[in-house]
Amino acid sequence: MRPIKDEVWRQCAARTKKPELIDIARRLYDDIIDILGKRIDEVKADDGRAISFFSKGREILTINIARNSLRIYVHPPAQAFFDPDDKFKVERFRFWEGSFQKKTSRYKGLSVWISEKRYLPAVKKIVSRIPNDI
C-alpha cells in the first residue's frame, strides 16, 4: 500500500474552506492505517475529494473532504455493526437505513460528520468496530 501523495493533500486543501480540516484528515488517515493495518489492501484518492480504503477488493471506509467538514463513511462490507441506540460524540451521524439487518436488529452502514480534532477519538472508536477478519 502506497501512502497518500502530497499532491492529493494539496487538492484536498484547495477544496476546503477550513485549512485545519487537512490536518484532521491526515491524522484520521494515520489513525485508520494504525487501527486497520494489514486489513487494508488498497487506498485510493479521488482528486482531493475522497480517500477510500479497500479490503479484499471491497470499499470498507471513505473519508470525504467537503468544504466545511469531513464525512466518514463506514460501508457495509466493513462488517461493523451499530446498534440503533448507539450514540457517538461527533458533530452528526446517520445510520444507513438500507443497511439495517432484521436478523441482528443492527445497522452495517454509517455516516459521520466532523470538523474538529476533538471528535477524532470517537471516530477511532467507530473504526475500531471493524472486525479483524474482514
CORZI-V185233 format. One line per field, one symbol per residue. burial: 1 if it has 16 or more other C-alpha atoms within 10 Angstrom, else 0. A space follows every 50 residues. Layout:
burial->???
//
This chain:
burial->00000001100110110000110110011011101100110111100111 11111001111111111111111111111111000000010010110001 0000011111111110001101100110110000
//
